[in-house]
Amino acid sequence: MATVNLSTEQFEKLLTTLASKRDGSFNTCRANFNGCRDSGRVEAFISAIEVFKKTENISDDDALMAIPLVLSDEAAVWWEGVKEDVKKWEDFITRLRHAFAPKKSAYMIYQDIVVWTFGRSFKEAAFKLSKSYLSQHAGLSSWLRRQAKPHAHLLYLPQIAETRIDACIVEYTGIQLRNAGKK
């Protein structure tokens, strides 16, 4: 066996050459797509594999050959059906988008906007309603405290079994009327 002696410069040049000629693959890529029909997930997957492909210097042909490594479930079945017709990487991306993230028609987008707006206005209305209820509740509580005789709440309020404020008011008013009748 012959030994080869290389200088530091020659060794660095050899490493650079080997690193640049390295053929990448998707076998270490963590991105995975299962075929869910969600445009956000499709675009995230495409972005991830595009970046991985570029950083690993994967050629278009090698990427098309290794794409099953990052597809699973419905997406893998879809790929088996179309792979013979796909010759370019851009064609793969276009077909993937078309199959799993179809564009919405104008009326569907309008419907989404209307539903989103209605949902937002409903939340705001519910918040205002609960806010007014709480302020009314606070007002009634302070009114009850002003109407009560000193220490009357310590004697009679534990007997109230209801937790709703309107039932408590009726019960508390009845206690006050009974106490007034005893005098």
Backbone as ProteinMPNN parsed JSONL, in Angstrom:
{"seq_chain_A": "MATVNLSTEQFEKLLTTLASKRDGSFNTCRANFNGCRDSGRVEAFISAIEVFKKTENISDDDALMAIPLVLSDEAAVWWEGVKEDVKKWEDFITRLRHAFAPKKSAYMIYQDIVVWTFGRSFKEAAFKLSKSYLSQHAGLSSWLRRQAKPHAHLLYLPQIAETRIDACIVEYTGIQLRNAGKK", "coords_chain_A": {"N_chain_A": [[0.847, -1.163, 0.0], [0.612, 2.124, -0.897], [1.764, 5.209, 0.408], [0.532, 8.511, 0.635], [1.679, 11.72, 0.683], [0.537, 14.837, 1.581], [0.557, 18.357, 1.356], [-0.572, 20.969, 3.58], [-2.067, 22.855, 2.156], [-2.687, 21.426, -0.189], [-4.227, 19.388, 0.906], [-6.439, 20.828, 1.952], [-7.477, 21.807, -0.459], [-8.236, 19.42, -1.671], [-10.251, 18.558, 0.131], [-12.14, 20.619, -0.23], [-12.825, 20.235, -2.916], [-13.943, 17.657, -2.825], [-16.105, 18.138, -1.118], [-17.649, 19.921, -2.61], [-18.453, 18.366, -4.757], [-20.093, 16.559, -3.705], [-22.962, 14.59, -3.744], [-26.14, 15.371, -2.778], [-28.965, 14.316, -0.787], [-32.372, 13.679, 0.165], [-32.365, 12.212, 2.46], [-31.606, 13.015, 5.03], [-33.303, 15.031, 5.547], [-35.669, 16.733, 7.492], [-38.177, 17.602, 6.968], [-41.515, 16.705, 6.179], [-44.277, 15.54, 4.351], [-47.642, 14.73, 4.452], [-49.845, 14.795, 2.835], [-52.008, 16.355, 3.542], [-54.708, 18.57, 2.956], [-54.083, 21.482, 3.08], [-53.277, 24.683, 2.485], [-51.39, 26.254, 3.8], [-49.705, 24.394, 5.101], [-48.757, 23.01, 2.884], [-47.305, 24.999, 1.531], [-45.389, 25.552, 3.495], [-44.036, 23.106, 3.58], [-43.017, 22.979, 0.944], [-41.341, 25.213, 0.97], [-39.494, 24.383, 2.931], [-38.299, 22.068, 1.746], [-37.211, 23.202, -0.528], [-35.267, 24.947, 0.499], [-33.642, 23.056, 1.822], [-32.83, 21.488, -0.354], [-31.35, 23.354, -1.776], [-29.297, 24.074, 0.065], [-28.019, 21.638, 0.424], [-27.04, 21.126, -2.047], [-28.472, 19.594, -3.981], [-29.229, 18.114, -6.987], [-31.755, 18.69, -9.532], [-32.67, 16.326, -10.762], [-31.762, 14.354, -8.947], [-33.21, 15.164, -6.733], [-35.856, 14.701, -7.547], [-35.748, 11.946, -7.711], [-35.322, 11.255, -5.061], [-37.495, 12.224, -3.7], [-39.621, 10.6, -2.587], [-38.696, 10.058, -0.029], [-39.477, 12.093, 1.633], [-42.171, 12.205, 1.519], [-45.319, 10.998, 2.657], [-48.063, 8.798, 3.503], [-51.049, 9.878, 2.026], [-49.821, 11.639, 0.232], [-47.588, 10.209, -0.658], [-48.816, 8.124, -2.045], [-50.079, 9.612, -4.034], [-47.767, 10.596, -5.356], [-46.685, 8.237, -6.435], [-48.499, 7.79, -8.433], [-48.116, 9.912, -10.229], [-45.441, 10.22, -10.832], [-44.165, 9.254, -13.158], [-44.866, 11.047, -15.136], [-43.714, 13.415, -14.369], [-41.038, 15.407, -15.041], [-39.424, 17.57, -14.437], [-38.218, 19.562, -11.689], [-39.641, 21.916, -11.081], [-42.075, 21.292, -12.19], [-42.913, 19.272, -10.475], [-43.305, 20.782, -8.103], [-45.363, 22.499, -8.933], [-47.427, 20.654, -9.528], [-47.762, 19.472, -7.019], [-48.722, 21.639, -5.494], [-51.103, 22.096, -6.912], [-52.484, 19.707, -6.475], [-52.744, 19.466, -3.658], [-53.123, 21.97, -2.527], [-55.285, 23.56, -3.698], [-56.312, 26.505, -5.468], [-58.576, 28.884, -4.116], [-61.821, 29.807, -5.186], [-63.212, 33.037, -6.09], [-65.689, 33.569, -4.799], [-65.552, 31.822, -2.627], [-63.429, 32.835, -1.155], [-64.535, 35.314, -0.499], [-66.647, 34.39, 1.091], [-65.211, 33.283, 3.241], [-64.12, 35.637, 4.286], [-66.449, 37.01, 5.089], [-67.477, 35.245, 7.029], [-65.342, 35.272, 8.844], [-65.366, 37.99, 9.589], [-67.933, 38.176, 10.724], [-67.608, 36.38, 12.846], [-65.655, 37.723, 14.329], [-67.018, 40.122, 15.007], [-69.061, 38.993, 16.505], [-67.627, 37.983, 18.703], [-66.732, 40.403, 19.798], [-69.193, 41.573, 20.501], [-70.116, 39.724, 22.394], [-68.149, 40.08, 24.327], [-68.651, 42.742, 25.091], [-71.205, 42.424, 26.145], [-70.742, 40.671, 28.314], [-69.093, 42.318, 29.763], [-70.82, 44.439, 30.428], [-72.634, 43.008, 31.976], [-71.019, 42.252, 34.125], [-70.403, 44.765, 35.209], [-72.956, 45.584, 35.957], [-73.498, 43.623, 37.827], [-71.596, 44.271, 39.757], [-72.613, 46.739, 40.529], [-75.105, 45.985, 41.658], [-74.189, 44.439, 43.769], [-72.909, 46.353, 45.365], [-75.149, 47.889, 45.988], [-76.601, 46.07, 47.513], [-74.909, 45.857, 49.707], [-75.134, 48.425, 50.784], [-77.81, 48.472, 51.547], [-78.034, 46.603, 53.536], [-78.136, 45.933, 57.041], [-75.704, 46.671, 59.568], [-73.552, 43.991, 59.984], [-75.513, 42.162, 59.258], [-75.228, 40.583, 57.044], [-73.447, 38.733, 57.897], [-74.928, 37.099, 59.532], [-77.111, 36.104, 58.041], [-76.559, 35.6, 55.297], [-75.071, 33.168, 54.893], [-77.098, 31.273, 54.804], [-78.149, 31.323, 52.294], [-78.569, 29.394, 49.535], [-78.423, 29.536, 46.828], [-76.412, 30.436, 44.019], [-76.642, 32.151, 41.949], [-76.926, 35.564, 41.047], [-79.399, 36.939, 40.841], [-81.183, 35.257, 42.199], [-80.011, 35.359, 44.691], [-80.481, 38.024, 45.367], [-83.283, 38.103, 45.589], [-83.616, 36.286, 47.702], [-82.146, 37.595, 49.703], [-83.59, 39.976, 49.961], [-85.98, 38.966, 50.941], [-85.098, 38.048, 53.46], [-84.462, 40.462, 54.667], [-87.014, 41.622, 54.768], [-88.341, 39.867, 56.511], [-86.838, 40.289, 58.839], [-87.459, 42.951, 59.281], [-90.137, 42.737, 59.912], [-90.051, 41.534, 62.416], [-89.455, 43.454, 64.23]], "CA_chain_A": [[0.0, 0.0, 0.0], [1.432, 3.329, -1.031], [1.345, 6.351, 1.222], [0.509, 9.787, -0.082], [1.936, 12.861, 1.552], [-0.034, 16.072, 1.048], [0.778, 19.56, 2.164], [-1.814, 21.501, 4.143], [-2.807, 23.501, 1.064], [-3.21, 20.385, -1.066], [-5.281, 18.687, 1.646], [-7.608, 21.713, 1.976], [-8.023, 21.84, -1.809], [-8.891, 18.133, -1.862], [-11.489, 18.579, 0.908], [-13.067, 21.535, -0.902], [-13.284, 19.582, -4.139], [-14.833, 16.555, -2.452], [-17.327, 18.69, -0.539], [-18.465, 20.544, -3.655], [-18.965, 17.343, -5.669], [-20.937, 15.64, -2.946], [-24.358, 14.546, -4.155], [-27.015, 15.372, -1.617], [-30.196, 13.545, -0.852], [-33.335, 14.071, 1.184], [-32.397, 11.215, 3.541], [-31.46, 13.666, 6.337], [-34.273, 16.136, 5.612], [-36.685, 16.491, 8.522], [-39.499, 17.985, 6.455], [-42.318, 15.574, 5.735], [-45.619, 15.951, 3.942], [-48.505, 13.549, 4.441], [-50.931, 14.944, 1.878], [-53.156, 17.107, 4.047], [-55.125, 19.615, 2.019], [-53.985, 22.763, 3.778], [-52.309, 25.443, 1.691], [-50.307, 26.696, 4.676], [-48.766, 23.279, 5.29], [-48.13, 22.717, 1.59], [-46.292, 26.032, 1.283], [-44.306, 25.353, 4.464], [-43.271, 21.947, 3.122], [-42.274, 23.366, -0.261], [-40.262, 26.106, 1.398], [-38.482, 23.595, 3.647], [-37.515, 21.206, 0.853], [-36.445, 24.068, -1.433], [-34.077, 25.384, 1.248], [-32.797, 21.882, 2.028], [-32.272, 21.131, -1.666], [-30.33, 24.347, -2.133], [-28.149, 23.999, 0.98], [-27.335, 20.357, 0.242], [-26.617, 21.037, -3.454], [-29.13, 18.45, -4.605], [-29.66, 18.426, -8.353], [-33.183, 18.47, -9.759], [-32.903, 14.9, -11.031], [-31.603, 13.621, -7.685], [-34.323, 15.535, -5.858], [-37.044, 13.967, -7.994], [-35.567, 10.534, -7.392], [-35.347, 11.063, -3.61], [-38.676, 12.855, -3.098], [-40.421, 9.71, -1.731], [-38.181, 10.045, 1.342], [-40.123, 13.131, 2.437], [-43.619, 12.104, 1.331], [-45.921, 9.855, 3.35], [-49.517, 8.638, 3.444], [-51.721, 10.208, 0.77], [-48.874, 12.285, -0.683], [-46.765, 9.155, -1.259], [-49.661, 7.437, -3.027], [-50.213, 10.556, -5.148], [-46.505, 10.644, -6.098], [-46.568, 7.007, -7.219], [-49.355, 7.899, -9.604], [-47.734, 10.975, -11.175], [-43.99, 10.361, -10.988], [-43.735, 8.968, -14.532], [-45.125, 12.217, -15.969], [-42.971, 14.577, -13.866], [-39.65, 15.374, -15.519], [-38.689, 18.715, -13.896], [-38.494, 19.907, -10.3], [-40.692, 22.934, -11.072], [-43.318, 20.589, -12.484], [-43.294, 18.608, -9.226], [-43.822, 21.8, -7.185], [-46.654, 22.948, -9.474], [-48.419, 19.579, -9.358], [-48.012, 19.321, -5.581], [-49.622, 22.738, -5.113], [-52.408, 21.895, -7.541], [-53.154, 18.544, -5.883], [-53.006, 19.554, -2.221], [-53.459, 23.337, -2.113], [-55.945, 24.21, -4.834], [-56.684, 27.899, -5.244], [-59.988, 29.088, -3.836], [-62.497, 30.721, -6.1], [-63.477, 34.349, -5.495], [-66.814, 33.539, -3.863], [-65.132, 31.126, -1.401], [-62.628, 33.801, -0.396], [-65.502, 36.264, 0.044], [-67.363, 33.701, 2.164], [-64.293, 33.215, 4.378], [-64.016, 36.978, 4.866], [-67.71, 37.301, 5.771], [-67.539, 34.412, 8.236], [-64.33, 35.777, 9.775], [-65.845, 39.272, 10.099], [-69.049, 37.892, 11.615], [-67.058, 35.781, 14.063], [-64.973, 38.763, 15.104], [-68.02, 41.02, 15.58], [-69.759, 38.236, 17.535], [-66.763, 37.966, 19.891], [-66.757, 41.742, 20.389], [-70.504, 41.756, 21.126], [-70.143, 38.884, 23.598], [-67.283, 40.717, 25.313], [-69.361, 43.914, 25.607], [-72.305, 41.929, 26.943], [-70.222, 40.171, 29.587], [-68.563, 43.471, 30.491], [-71.958, 45.159, 31.017], [-73.172, 42.155, 33.03], [-70.148, 42.338, 35.292], [-70.553, 46.078, 35.841], [-74.26, 45.558, 36.602], [-73.324, 42.761, 38.997], [-70.865, 45.046, 40.758], [-73.546, 47.745, 41.042], [-76.064, 45.319, 42.539], [-73.487, 44.028, 44.985], [-72.715, 47.526, 46.225], [-76.478, 48.265, 46.471], [-76.925, 45.145, 48.599], [-74.111, 46.208, 50.887], [-75.677, 49.66, 51.368], [-79.132, 48.19, 52.098], [-77.938, 45.681, 54.667], [-77.793, 46.477, 58.349], [-74.359, 46.215, 59.949], [-73.349, 42.588, 60.357], [-76.629, 41.294, 58.865], [-74.751, 39.62, 56.058], [-72.745, 37.654, 58.591], [-75.901, 36.209, 60.139], [-78.121, 35.517, 57.17], [-76.112, 35.212, 53.965], [-74.683, 31.764, 54.735], [-78.266, 30.438, 54.573], [-78.515, 31.386, 50.882], [-77.969, 28.257, 48.84], [-78.281, 29.855, 45.408], [-75.206, 31.185, 43.667], [-76.961, 33.148, 40.935], [-77.09, 36.86, 41.7], [-80.813, 37.321, 40.952], [-81.757, 34.447, 43.27], [-79.457, 35.889, 45.938], [-81.16, 39.284, 45.673], [-84.627, 37.756, 46.065], [-83.449, 35.667, 49.017], [-81.664, 38.616, 50.627], [-84.707, 40.89, 50.194], [-86.894, 38.246, 51.828], [-84.507, 38.046, 54.804], [-84.612, 41.808, 55.216], [-88.431, 41.832, 55.087], [-88.63, 39.09, 57.724], [-86.205, 40.981, 59.963], [-88.209, 44.186, 59.523], [-91.402, 42.337, 60.532], [-89.803, 41.094, 63.789], [-89.263, 44.611, 65.112]], "C_chain_A": [[0.893, 1.226, 0.0], [0.872, 4.428, -0.152], [1.446, 7.626, 0.395], [0.714, 10.889, 0.935], [1.417, 14.122, 0.874], [0.325, 17.232, 1.961], [-0.583, 20.038, 2.674], [-2.677, 22.125, 3.057], [-3.434, 22.463, 0.139], [-4.371, 19.635, -0.401], [-6.563, 19.52, 1.691], [-8.285, 21.772, 0.61], [-8.783, 20.541, -2.106], [-10.228, 18.08, -1.118], [-12.544, 19.468, 0.257], [-13.654, 20.896, -2.149], [-14.264, 18.46, -3.821], [-16.164, 17.07, -1.899], [-18.227, 19.286, -1.61], [-19.07, 19.515, -4.602], [-19.895, 16.353, -4.981], [-22.375, 15.723, -3.441], [-25.22, 14.433, -2.908], [-28.242, 14.516, -1.851], [-31.118, 14.053, 0.244], [-33.331, 13.125, 2.381], [-32.186, 11.824, 4.923], [-32.432, 14.828, 6.506], [-35.366, 15.793, 6.624], [-38.089, 16.88, 8.071], [-40.219, 16.743, 5.953], [-43.703, 16.09, 5.38], [-46.478, 14.712, 3.785], [-49.699, 13.662, 3.502], [-52.145, 15.667, 2.411], [-53.454, 18.277, 3.106], [-55.236, 20.95, 2.744], [-52.9, 23.576, 3.089], [-51.147, 25.948, 2.537], [-49.253, 25.617, 4.874], [-48.047, 22.913, 3.996], [-47.017, 23.72, 1.325], [-45.117, 25.908, 2.255], [-43.416, 24.185, 4.048], [-42.422, 22.301, 1.906], [-41.104, 24.265, 0.099], [-39.135, 25.323, 2.068], [-37.65, 22.743, 2.696], [-36.719, 22.021, -0.159], [-35.156, 24.524, -0.751], [-33.122, 24.218, 1.438], [-32.094, 21.491, 0.732], [-31.142, 22.082, -2.05], [-29.092, 24.231, -1.237], [-27.357, 22.711, 0.818], [-26.857, 20.14, -1.192], [-27.191, 19.804, -4.15], [-29.597, 18.871, -5.994], [-31.151, 18.132, -8.501], [-33.5, 16.995, -9.989], [-32.79, 14.066, -9.761], [-32.755, 13.921, -6.728], [-35.592, 14.786, -6.249], [-36.952, 12.485, -7.658], [-35.736, 10.282, -5.888], [-36.6, 11.63, -2.945], [-39.549, 11.893, -2.288], [-39.931, 9.654, -0.282], [-38.886, 11.063, 2.233], [-41.643, 13.164, 2.243], [-44.14, 10.879, 2.074], [-47.429, 9.865, 3.122], [-50.074, 8.989, 2.061], [-50.778, 10.85, -0.244], [-47.991, 11.248, -1.371], [-47.556, 8.383, -2.315], [-49.844, 8.317, -4.263], [-48.944, 10.559, -6.005], [-46.325, 9.396, -6.961], [-47.399, 7.081, -8.497], [-48.891, 8.905, -10.641], [-46.25, 11.007, -11.503], [-43.496, 10.092, -12.407], [-43.894, 10.185, -15.443], [-44.308, 13.437, -15.561], [-41.508, 14.444, -14.265], [-38.793, 16.491, -14.929], [-39.13, 18.991, -12.466], [-39.639, 20.916, -10.207], [-42.063, 22.307, -11.344], [-43.829, 19.858, -11.237], [-43.939, 19.611, -8.271], [-45.212, 22.261, -7.64], [-47.737, 21.9, -9.249], [-48.764, 19.356, -7.886], [-48.978, 20.403, -5.096], [-51.029, 22.496, -5.663], [-53.182, 20.749, -6.871], [-53.573, 18.775, -4.436], [-53.312, 20.956, -1.707], [-54.13, 24.059, -3.272], [-56.358, 25.631, -4.475], [-58.188, 27.987, -5.023], [-60.574, 30.047, -4.862], [-62.864, 32.002, -5.346], [-64.614, 34.295, -4.478], [-66.452, 32.817, -2.563], [-64.282, 32.046, -0.529], [-63.551, 34.823, 0.258], [-66.253, 35.647, 1.222], [-66.481, 33.601, 3.411], [-64.188, 34.565, 5.078], [-65.276, 37.316, 5.652], [-67.803, 36.515, 7.075], [-66.547, 34.909, 9.279], [-64.797, 37.081, 10.41], [-66.993, 39.059, 11.074], [-68.549, 37.312, 12.934], [-66.387, 36.812, 14.951], [-65.99, 39.691, 15.755], [-68.825, 40.3, 16.669], [-68.936, 38.196, 18.824], [-66.787, 39.313, 20.594], [-68.081, 41.99, 21.109], [-70.6, 40.944, 22.415], [-69.286, 39.495, 24.698], [-67.979, 41.921, 25.935], [-70.494, 43.485, 26.522], [-71.812, 41.449, 28.304], [-69.663, 41.313, 30.424], [-69.704, 44.242, 31.153], [-72.587, 44.329, 32.136], [-72.331, 42.27, 34.297], [-70.269, 43.691, 35.983], [-71.906, 46.17, 36.546], [-74.19, 44.727, 37.879], [-72.613, 43.518, 40.11], [-71.772, 46.108, 41.37], [-74.559, 47.143, 41.992], [-75.41, 44.889, 43.847], [-73.291, 45.207, 45.923], [-74.061, 48.003, 46.782], [-76.879, 47.369, 47.641], [-76.155, 45.486, 49.866], [-74.652, 47.467, 51.57], [-77.011, 49.393, 52.068], [-79.063, 47.35, 53.372], [-77.604, 46.43, 55.947], [-76.397, 45.989, 58.703], [-74.397, 44.776, 60.463], [-74.509, 41.666, 59.977], [-76.16, 40.236, 57.872], [-74.004, 38.465, 56.714], [-73.728, 36.639, 59.163], [-76.743, 35.45, 59.116], [-77.614, 35.053, 55.806], [-75.637, 33.77, 53.861], [-75.868, 30.834, 54.491], [-78.664, 30.407, 53.101], [-77.79, 30.272, 50.144], [-77.708, 28.562, 47.371], [-76.996, 30.643, 45.167], [-75.479, 32.217, 42.586], [-77.323, 34.453, 41.623], [-78.556, 37.244, 41.854], [-81.506, 36.527, 42.054], [-81.26, 34.937, 44.623], [-80.164, 37.177, 46.336], [-82.555, 39.009, 46.227], [-84.547, 37.183, 47.471], [-83.066, 36.712, 50.06], [-82.785, 39.601, 50.956], [-85.72, 40.239, 51.126], [-86.384, 38.213, 53.256], [-84.696, 39.407, 55.446], [-86.064, 42.074, 55.611], [-88.831, 41.066, 56.343], [-88.049, 39.764, 58.956], [-86.957, 42.265, 60.296], [-89.531, 43.872, 60.225], [-91.226, 41.919, 61.982], [-89.712, 42.273, 64.742], [-90.532, 45.237, 65.529]], "O_chain_A": [[1.816, 1.34, 0.806], [-0.341, 4.558, 0.009], [2.341, 7.781, -0.435], [-0.003, 10.971, 1.933], [1.797, 14.439, -0.253], [0.384, 17.089, 3.182], [-1.622, 19.548, 2.231], [-3.894, 21.937, 3.048], [-4.586, 22.608, -0.27], [-5.361, 19.295, -1.049], [-7.654, 18.986, 1.492], [-9.513, 21.786, 0.521], [-9.849, 20.568, -2.721], [-11.225, 17.613, -1.668], [-13.717, 19.101, 0.203], [-14.853, 21.008, -2.403], [-15.298, 18.331, -4.476], [-17.22, 16.504, -2.18], [-19.45, 19.167, -1.523], [-20.115, 19.779, -5.197], [-20.412, 15.428, -5.606], [-22.938, 16.814, -3.543], [-25.053, 13.525, -2.095], [-28.511, 14.06, -2.962], [-30.687, 14.775, 1.144], [-34.208, 13.224, 3.239], [-32.56, 11.198, 5.915], [-32.381, 15.534, 7.513], [-35.917, 14.693, 6.606], [-39.075, 16.526, 8.719], [-39.606, 15.845, 5.376], [-44.23, 16.982, 6.045], [-46.111, 13.767, 3.087], [-50.484, 12.721, 3.386], [-53.213, 15.606, 1.802], [-52.545, 18.885, 2.541], [-56.327, 21.466, 2.984], [-51.73, 23.195, 3.109], [-50.027, 26.059, 2.037], [-48.054, 25.891, 4.822], [-46.871, 22.551, 4.011], [-45.912, 23.339, 0.938], [-43.971, 26.137, 1.869], [-42.191, 24.263, 4.15], [-41.241, 21.96, 1.85], [-40.0, 24.09, -0.416], [-37.959, 25.572, 1.803], [-36.426, 22.695, 2.822], [-35.659, 21.581, -0.606], [-34.082, 24.489, -1.352], [-31.916, 24.368, 1.238], [-30.898, 21.197, 0.732], [-30.113, 21.664, -2.581], [-27.965, 24.283, -1.729], [-26.148, 22.695, 1.051], [-26.324, 19.077, -1.511], [-26.471, 19.067, -4.824], [-30.286, 19.881, -6.144], [-31.733, 17.413, -7.69], [-34.487, 16.479, -9.466], [-33.611, 13.181, -9.517], [-33.217, 13.04, -6.002], [-36.319, 14.295, -5.386], [-37.96, 11.846, -7.356], [-36.229, 9.229, -5.484], [-36.744, 11.521, -1.727], [-40.189, 12.352, -1.342], [-40.682, 9.243, 0.603], [-38.892, 10.915, 3.455], [-42.316, 14.06, 2.753], [-43.477, 9.842, 2.113], [-47.986, 10.835, 2.608], [-49.62, 8.455, 1.049], [-50.919, 10.631, -1.447], [-47.678, 11.395, -2.552], [-47.015, 8.03, -3.363], [-49.774, 7.836, -5.394], [-49.024, 10.527, -7.233], [-45.861, 9.492, -8.098], [-47.034, 6.499, -9.519], [-49.232, 8.776, -11.817], [-45.839, 11.764, -12.383], [-42.485, 10.664, -12.814], [-43.146, 10.341, -16.408], [-44.216, 14.398, -16.325], [-40.827, 13.494, -13.878], [-37.567, 16.383, -14.917], [-40.261, 18.695, -12.08], [-40.511, 20.786, -9.349], [-43.077, 22.74, -10.796], [-45.032, 19.831, -10.977], [-44.991, 19.334, -7.696], [-46.125, 22.396, -6.824], [-48.845, 22.232, -8.825], [-49.916, 19.085, -7.546], [-49.934, 20.115, -4.375], [-52.02, 22.673, -4.955], [-54.402, 20.827, -6.724], [-54.645, 18.329, -4.026], [-53.722, 21.11, -0.557], [-53.608, 25.054, -3.773], [-56.708, 25.923, -3.331], [-58.969, 27.27, -5.648], [-59.908, 30.968, -5.335], [-62.828, 32.04, -4.116], [-64.521, 34.904, -3.412], [-66.983, 33.156, -1.505], [-64.404, 32.033, 0.696], [-63.376, 35.164, 1.428], [-66.471, 36.31, 2.236], [-66.964, 33.813, 4.523], [-64.168, 34.635, 6.307], [-65.191, 37.849, 6.759], [-68.17, 37.07, 8.11], [-66.868, 34.963, 10.466], [-64.65, 37.274, 11.617], [-67.032, 39.685, 12.134], [-69.008, 37.702, 14.008], [-66.531, 36.782, 16.173], [-65.851, 40.021, 16.933], [-69.228, 40.924, 17.65], [-69.484, 38.356, 19.914], [-66.854, 39.381, 21.821], [-68.094, 42.554, 22.203], [-71.114, 41.436, 23.419], [-69.651, 39.438, 25.872], [-67.92, 42.116, 27.149], [-70.726, 44.106, 27.559], [-72.4, 41.784, 29.332], [-69.746, 41.284, 31.652], [-69.582, 44.656, 32.306], [-73.029, 44.886, 33.14], [-72.864, 42.372, 35.402], [-70.24, 43.761, 37.212], [-72.001, 46.768, 37.618], [-74.767, 45.103, 38.899], [-72.991, 43.413, 41.276], [-71.72, 46.357, 42.575], [-74.848, 47.73, 43.035], [-76.025, 44.973, 44.91], [-73.481, 45.084, 47.133], [-74.123, 48.47, 47.919], [-77.428, 47.843, 48.635], [-76.697, 45.41, 50.969], [-74.632, 47.563, 52.797], [-77.31, 50.026, 53.081], [-79.976, 47.405, 54.196], [-76.884, 47.428, 55.934], [-75.956, 44.971, 58.17], [-75.227, 44.433, 61.305], [-74.491, 40.491, 60.342], [-76.66, 39.111, 57.879], [-73.934, 37.364, 56.168], [-73.407, 35.455, 59.27], [-77.049, 34.274, 59.315], [-78.223, 34.161, 55.216], [-75.793, 33.179, 52.792], [-75.675, 29.714, 54.019], [-79.445, 29.545, 52.698], [-76.56, 30.213, 50.13], [-76.868, 27.92, 46.741], [-76.56, 31.419, 46.017], [-74.634, 33.075, 42.328], [-77.963, 34.442, 42.675], [-78.937, 37.814, 42.877], [-82.338, 37.078, 42.774], [-82.011, 34.929, 45.599], [-80.422, 37.399, 47.519], [-82.962, 39.614, 47.219], [-85.333, 37.561, 48.34], [-83.598, 36.714, 51.17], [-82.918, 40.019, 52.105], [-86.261, 40.903, 52.011], [-87.179, 38.34, 54.187], [-85.048, 39.505, 56.621], [-86.327, 42.675, 56.652], [-89.593, 41.584, 57.159], [-88.694, 39.808, 60.004], [-87.08, 42.626, 61.467], [-89.994, 44.663, 61.047], [-92.203, 41.952, 62.729], [-89.878, 42.102, 65.949], [-90.521, 46.22, 66.271]]}, "name": "protein", "num_of_chains": 1, "seq": "MATVNLSTEQFEKLLTTLASKRDGSFNTCRANFNGCRDSGRVEAFISAIEVFKKTENISDDDALMAIPLVLSDEAAVWWEGVKEDVKKWEDFITRLRHAFAPKKSAYMIYQDIVVWTFGRSFKEAAFKLSKSYLSQHAGLSSWLRRQAKPHAHLLYLPQIAETRIDACIVEYTGIQLRNAGKK"}
